[in-house]
Amino acid sequence: MNMHALNTANQDVYPTRLPQEQWMERRDPTVWGKWTPEAPLTEAQTKAFEQNGYLILNDVFSDEEVSALQQESASMRAGGADLAPENLITEPGSDEVRTIFRLDEQNALFDRLARDSRIAGRVRYLLDDEVYLHQSRLNYKPGFTGKEFYWHSDFETWHAEDGMPRMRAISASVLLTDNDALNGPLMLMPGSHQTFVACAGETPDNNHQTSLKKQEIGVPSHDSLSRMADKFGIDYAAGRAGTVILFDCNTLHGSNGNITPFPRSNAFFVYNAWSNRVVSPFAAKAPRPAFLSSRDAEHPIAIESGNMA
């Protein structure tokens, strides 16, 4: 196992929520594993992820698998499953479902999806470690009224408020609907993962209660975002349903609102390296609730192969 750059878990090498915003160089690898011909990604794909901080994998899941996932997603959103209120986030200013958390714990098919080798196996290779789910959720962006997700680095929040020690986590977005340039797709700044933007301002108590609807604490300033965009540019991740987007925990990303008639939805899984399990928050009085940050994983996930449909 590659333990490069790992110090003791409680050492804060990425201080944030400071009096003034700061930039600092990333101190961890992006790809921890060493490529071999037996790797679950090609050498070109591995290099692209390392360089850009994300990778778009087209047609990972079959039409039959996607159809089954879409049916389960629609059922959950309509209340067909017994969902705890704490796991539901609605759109700002309406009762439309924006996010359903603890996806793997509430639905057997999505639990199987989270453990699928076509996603988790590739993440395990990139992180060169066994993995567990730090967070899982269904994201919905309805037609006409779907709100934006503002620019941010996930790691900044996971480090500050959850206690994730190092940049050894990867998110996977599984597209359940077609995503194009118009209906609010994921936008990313390629290469931004190599710079950590330590944000200004203290963390309010229970910050998650408002940040899940509209994030204002732990986001880069307009000046930093402008400089990052000038330096790296902005890309968007389009693809048919069944596409998977893998992106590094520190890649700056966001998405526009959706005023088209075409809804956008995806299943979202955060894989953290088993050796990088969370400790006490680095910039908050208390950790966020368990539905946002798994703190009691007993073992890594059991990865499975084969068709799900």
Sequence and secondary structure as in RCSB ss.txt:
>XXXX:A:sequence
MNMHALNTANQDVYPTRLPQEQWMERRDPTVWGKWTPEAPLTEAQTKAFEQNGYLILNDVFSDEEVSALQQESAS
MRAGGADLAPENLITEPGSDEVRTIFRLDEQNALFDRLARDSRIAGRVRYLLDDEVYLHQSRLNYKPGFTGKEFY
WHSDFETWHAEDGMPRMRAISASVLLTDNDALNGPLMLMPGSHQTFVACAGETPDNNHQTSLKKQEIGVPSHDSL
SRMADKFGIDYAAGRAGTVILFDCNTLHGSNGNITPFPRSNAFFVYNAWSNRVVSPFAAKAPRPAFLSSRDAEHP
IAIESGNMA
>XXXX:A:secstr
   TT   TT  SS  SBSS EEEE  S S  S   TTSSS HHHHHHHHHHSEEEETT S HHHHHHHHHHHHH
HHTT S   GGGEEE TTS SEEEEE HHHH HHHHHHHTBIIIIIHHHHHHTS EEEEEEEEEEE TTTB  EE
EE HHHHIIIII   SS EEEEEEESS B SSS  EEE TTGGGEEEE BS   TTTHHHHTTS  SS   HHHH
HHHHHHH  EEE B TT EEEEETT  EEE  B SSS EEEEEEEEEEGGG   S SSSSS   TTTS     S 
   B S   
